[in-house]
Amino acid sequence: MFRHSRPSDTLITGLATCGALILLLLGSERYAHAQNPEPDVLSIGGSVTEIVVALGQQHRLKARDATSTYPPDVTDLPDVGYMRSLSPEGVLSAGPSLIIAEEGAGPREALNVIREAKVGFVEVPDALTARGILRKIEIIGDALDVPDRAARLSAQVETALADALADAARPTSRKKRVLFVLSTQGGKINASGTGTAADSLIRMAGGVNAVTEYEGYKQITDEAVGLAAPDVILMMDRGGDHGVADDELFAMPAIRLTPAAQTRAVVRMDGLLMLGFGPRTAQAIRTLNDALYGQGA
């Protein structure tokens, strides 16, 4: 006759301890995963990517678009193409579980296909004001489930913007007229009117947009450039049609008789810094203000 032996207290205690350790390890792994999740986010739009990084969530990025170039190490991520000419295949092949896209991404047909896929999609409104930048941060913080970080970043950015705007608003003897030239393709000037990021930054930095007769970006005549009479030409610091060399720029018939040409006054800035309206916009305001009126003006 067999007798069922009762496990010793030592064995029971050991098993309990092992079970507790296993649960502890599993819990720690889940906690670590929650704090440092696997890359799962596709960021579309340079300012969106900047905000994701500023929120301390760069480790979440799985891919980015071609306009996302800051900070420089994000360019090591897979590139799904230019934000305004996306393909559904290129976007979805990156395998994100969440897409955060700046308003204006497209084309619309591609976005419709992407939205129908089983992938989270958050659109971030464009911004041309300090309040709009703070709203971007709030939306992206909520999308990444880091609202506290977003609140802290918003407070820092709000203070920096307020200080930069206050400094740029100091009186000057005469406000500079600024012409933002987007490109010079074919010898024609494509310039910013009102309602653009360039227009907003010029005004924030204490300048006057030299062209106000239309909204958006438009190719304008040589006569219109002459009538605009810019004191300063503002351009992106890129090559090609977006960043023609000084000698070629000031030799253009449309430019050579302007006040800017007489003093060879041209300011070149990083395109994303200047037009992105992200966390570094206070820096952009100060940079342009200093270029227009001198350091500390």
PLY file of the C-alpha trace (Angstrom):
ply
format ascii 1.0
element vertex 297
property float x
property float y
property float z
element edge 296
property int vertex1
property int vertex2
end_header
0.00 0.00 0.00
1.39 3.32 -1.08
1.22 6.37 1.10
1.02 9.86 -0.38
3.91 11.82 0.99
3.29 15.43 1.89
5.71 17.99 0.39
8.05 19.40 2.94
7.68 22.96 4.11
11.09 23.67 2.57
9.94 22.48 -0.85
6.73 24.50 -0.65
8.64 27.61 0.32
11.10 27.05 -2.53
8.35 26.65 -5.08
6.61 29.75 -3.83
9.84 31.70 -4.02
10.49 30.51 -7.59
6.95 31.44 -8.58
7.35 34.86 -7.06
10.63 35.39 -8.91
9.06 34.34 -12.20
6.18 36.76 -11.69
8.62 39.48 -10.71
10.71 38.89 -13.81
7.66 38.82 -16.05
6.38 41.99 -14.43
9.74 43.68 -14.84
9.86 42.69 -18.50
6.38 44.08 -19.08
7.32 47.28 -17.24
10.51 47.67 -19.25
8.57 47.10 -22.47
5.98 49.68 -21.42
8.70 52.20 -20.63
10.80 51.39 -23.71
8.42 50.00 -26.32
9.66 48.61 -29.59
9.92 51.08 -32.51
6.40 51.36 -33.92
5.90 54.96 -35.06
6.17 56.41 -38.55
6.63 60.18 -38.37
5.66 62.23 -41.42
6.69 65.89 -41.37
9.92 67.44 -40.15
8.38 69.31 -37.23
6.44 66.22 -36.14
9.66 64.22 -35.97
11.39 67.02 -34.05
8.60 67.03 -31.49
8.68 63.24 -31.11
12.40 63.48 -30.35
11.97 66.48 -28.04
9.44 64.43 -26.08
12.12 61.81 -25.45
10.43 59.28 -27.74
13.02 58.89 -30.47
13.32 55.19 -29.58
9.72 54.78 -30.77
10.52 55.88 -34.32
10.50 53.10 -36.86
10.66 55.24 -40.03
10.35 58.85 -41.17
9.68 60.91 -44.29
12.21 62.82 -46.39
11.51 66.17 -44.69
12.50 64.75 -41.30
16.16 65.69 -41.07
16.57 66.96 -37.51
18.18 65.86 -35.31
20.67 64.49 -37.87
20.66 60.93 -36.55
16.99 60.46 -37.52
18.22 60.26 -41.10
19.52 56.79 -40.24
15.89 55.63 -40.13
14.15 54.18 -43.21
12.78 56.95 -45.47
9.27 56.49 -46.88
9.57 59.44 -49.30
8.49 63.06 -49.54
5.47 63.84 -47.37
3.39 65.31 -50.20
3.97 62.42 -52.61
3.63 59.33 -50.44
2.73 55.89 -51.75
0.56 53.59 -49.62
2.90 50.68 -50.32
5.97 52.61 -49.18
4.29 53.81 -46.00
2.72 50.51 -44.99
5.82 48.47 -45.85
7.57 50.25 -42.96
5.26 48.26 -40.67
4.21 51.00 -38.23
1.42 50.55 -35.72
1.02 54.33 -35.46
1.45 57.03 -38.11
1.71 60.65 -37.00
1.45 62.92 -40.03
1.64 66.66 -40.44
-1.32 68.31 -42.15
-0.62 68.56 -45.86
0.77 65.05 -46.22
-0.57 63.28 -49.27
-1.73 62.83 -51.90
-5.24 62.45 -50.55
-5.82 59.19 -52.43
-2.77 57.65 -50.78
-3.92 58.78 -47.34
-7.33 57.23 -47.92
-5.71 53.86 -48.58
-3.43 54.23 -45.56
-6.33 55.19 -43.29
-8.22 52.06 -44.36
-5.35 49.85 -43.20
-5.35 48.66 -39.60
-2.84 51.28 -38.51
-3.36 54.13 -36.06
-3.32 57.48 -37.86
-3.04 60.91 -36.22
-3.01 64.12 -38.26
-1.28 67.12 -36.72
-2.65 70.54 -37.78
-0.27 72.93 -39.48
0.92 75.84 -37.36
1.92 79.40 -38.17
1.68 80.82 -34.65
3.13 80.19 -31.22
-0.21 78.79 -30.07
-0.27 76.45 -33.06
3.15 75.05 -32.15
1.98 74.33 -28.60
-1.09 72.58 -30.00
1.17 70.37 -32.14
3.10 69.33 -29.06
-0.11 68.53 -27.16
-1.53 66.38 -29.96
1.69 64.43 -30.47
2.12 63.97 -26.72
-1.38 62.51 -26.50
-0.77 60.25 -29.51
2.37 58.85 -27.87
0.70 58.65 -24.44
3.20 61.03 -22.82
0.99 64.01 -21.87
3.14 64.97 -18.89
6.25 65.22 -21.05
4.24 67.24 -23.57
3.11 69.65 -20.86
6.71 70.22 -19.76
7.94 70.69 -23.32
5.08 73.10 -24.07
5.99 75.23 -21.06
9.63 75.41 -22.16
8.76 76.23 -25.78
6.15 78.80 -24.74
8.67 80.65 -22.58
11.33 80.58 -25.30
8.88 81.86 -27.91
7.58 84.65 -25.68
11.13 85.85 -24.98
12.16 85.69 -28.65
9.04 87.53 -29.81
9.47 90.21 -27.17
13.08 90.80 -28.20
12.18 90.90 -31.90
9.41 93.44 -31.22
11.82 96.05 -29.85
11.63 99.31 -31.82
14.00 99.84 -34.76
14.66 102.90 -36.87
13.02 101.19 -39.87
11.66 97.71 -40.37
13.39 95.74 -43.11
11.40 94.61 -46.12
12.10 90.91 -46.69
11.47 88.88 -49.82
11.43 85.12 -49.28
12.50 83.42 -52.49
11.46 79.78 -52.58
13.19 79.04 -55.89
14.70 80.62 -58.99
13.90 77.86 -61.45
14.31 78.96 -65.06
15.43 82.40 -63.93
11.97 83.13 -62.49
11.38 84.19 -58.89
8.97 82.02 -56.89
8.24 84.11 -53.82
6.13 83.97 -50.68
3.03 86.05 -50.32
0.91 86.03 -47.17
-0.36 83.04 -45.20
2.84 81.02 -45.41
5.39 79.85 -42.86
7.91 82.27 -44.40
5.49 85.18 -44.06
4.79 84.30 -40.42
8.46 83.97 -39.52
9.38 87.26 -41.20
6.75 89.07 -39.15
7.67 87.25 -35.92
11.29 88.28 -36.44
10.38 91.94 -36.74
10.52 92.22 -40.52
7.96 93.16 -43.16
7.01 90.75 -45.91
7.77 92.63 -49.12
4.99 90.80 -51.02
1.41 90.95 -49.74
-0.62 91.01 -52.95
-1.39 87.29 -52.90
-1.45 84.25 -50.61
0.91 81.32 -50.75
3.89 80.85 -53.05
3.76 82.13 -56.58
6.03 82.87 -59.51
6.15 86.64 -59.89
7.30 89.01 -62.60
10.49 91.04 -62.60
8.35 94.16 -62.31
6.61 92.80 -59.20
9.97 92.09 -57.56
11.07 95.64 -58.32
7.89 97.08 -56.83
8.36 94.92 -53.72
11.69 96.70 -53.19
13.11 94.22 -50.68
15.94 95.28 -48.39
16.85 91.64 -47.79
16.43 88.40 -49.74
15.63 85.38 -47.56
16.31 81.86 -48.88
16.83 78.32 -47.71
20.46 77.24 -47.44
20.01 74.43 -49.95
21.59 73.99 -53.35
19.99 74.05 -56.76
17.05 76.32 -57.53
16.35 76.72 -53.82
19.76 78.17 -53.00
21.30 79.90 -56.03
24.75 81.42 -55.37
24.98 85.11 -54.41
26.59 86.31 -57.64
23.97 84.59 -59.76
21.15 85.77 -57.49
22.10 89.44 -57.57
22.75 89.34 -61.32
19.17 88.28 -62.03
17.22 91.06 -63.80
14.44 90.83 -61.23
16.82 91.29 -58.30
19.71 93.46 -59.46
17.92 96.83 -59.11
16.45 96.14 -55.67
17.82 97.67 -52.46
18.86 94.14 -51.42
21.11 93.87 -54.47
22.76 97.21 -53.75
23.99 95.92 -50.40
24.09 92.22 -51.41
21.83 91.49 -48.45
20.82 87.84 -48.47
20.02 85.64 -45.49
20.15 81.86 -45.86
18.65 79.60 -43.21
18.06 75.91 -42.73
14.70 75.18 -44.34
13.31 73.05 -41.52
14.41 75.49 -38.84
12.89 78.38 -40.75
9.64 76.87 -42.02
8.98 73.89 -39.75
7.31 75.73 -36.86
8.42 73.17 -34.32
10.27 73.29 -30.99
13.15 75.36 -32.46
11.06 78.24 -33.79
12.28 80.61 -31.06
15.80 79.95 -32.36
14.63 80.71 -35.91
13.09 84.01 -34.79
16.30 85.09 -33.07
18.48 83.98 -35.98
16.48 85.97 -38.53
16.12 89.00 -36.27
19.87 89.07 -35.68
20.50 88.75 -39.42
18.13 91.64 -40.20
19.12 94.08 -37.49
22.42 92.89 -36.05
23.32 90.81 -33.02
21.32 91.90 -29.99
19.19 94.30 -32.03
0 1
1 2
2 3
3 4
4 5
5 6
6 7
7 8
8 9
9 10
10 11
11 12
12 13
13 14
14 15
15 16
16 17
17 18
18 19
19 20
20 21
21 22
22 23
23 24
24 25
25 26
26 27
27 28
28 29
29 30
30 31
31 32
32 33
33 34
34 35
35 36
36 37
37 38
38 39
39 40
40 41
41 42
42 43
43 44
44 45
45 46
46 47
47 48
48 49
49 50
50 51
51 52
52 53
53 54
54 55
55 56
56 57
57 58
58 59
59 60
60 61
61 62
62 63
63 64
64 65
65 66
66 67
67 68
68 69
69 70
70 71
71 72
72 73
73 74
74 75
75 76
76 77
77 78
78 79
79 80
80 81
81 82
82 83
83 84
84 85
85 86
86 87
87 88
88 89
89 90
90 91
91 92
92 93
93 94
94 95
95 96
96 97
97 98
98 99
99 100
100 101
101 102
102 103
103 104
104 105
105 106
106 107
107 108
108 109
109 110
110 111
111 112
112 113
113 114
114 115
115 116
116 117
117 118
118 119
119 120
120 121
121 122
122 123
123 124
124 125
125 126
126 127
127 128
128 129
129 130
130 131
131 132
132 133
133 134
134 135
135 136
136 137
137 138
138 139
139 140
140 141
141 142
142 143
143 144
144 145
145 146
146 147
147 148
148 149
149 150
150 151
151 152
152 153
153 154
154 155
155 156
156 157
157 158
158 159
159 160
160 161
161 162
162 163
163 164
164 165
165 166
166 167
167 168
168 169
169 170
170 171
171 172
172 173
173 174
174 175
175 176
176 177
177 178
178 179
179 180
180 181
181 182
182 183
183 184
184 185
185 186
186 187
187 188
188 189
189 190
190 191
191 192
192 193
193 194
194 195
195 196
196 197
197 198
198 199
199 200
200 201
201 202
202 203
203 204
204 205
205 206
206 207
207 208
208 209
209 210
210 211
211 212
212 213
213 214
214 215
215 216
216 217
217 218
218 219
219 220
220 221
221 222
222 223
223 224
224 225
225 226
226 227
227 228
228 229
229 230
230 231
231 232
232 233
233 234
234 235
235 236
236 237
237 238
238 239
239 240
240 241
241 242
242 243
243 244
244 245
245 246
246 247
247 248
248 249
249 250
250 251
251 252
252 253
253 254
254 255
255 256
256 257
257 258
258 259
259 260
260 261
261 262
262 263
263 264
264 265
265 266
266 267
267 268
268 269
269 270
270 271
271 272
272 273
273 274
274 275
275 276
276 277
277 278
278 279
279 280
280 281
281 282
282 283
283 284
284 285
285 286
286 287
287 288
288 289
289 290
290 291
291 292
292 293
293 294
294 295
295 296
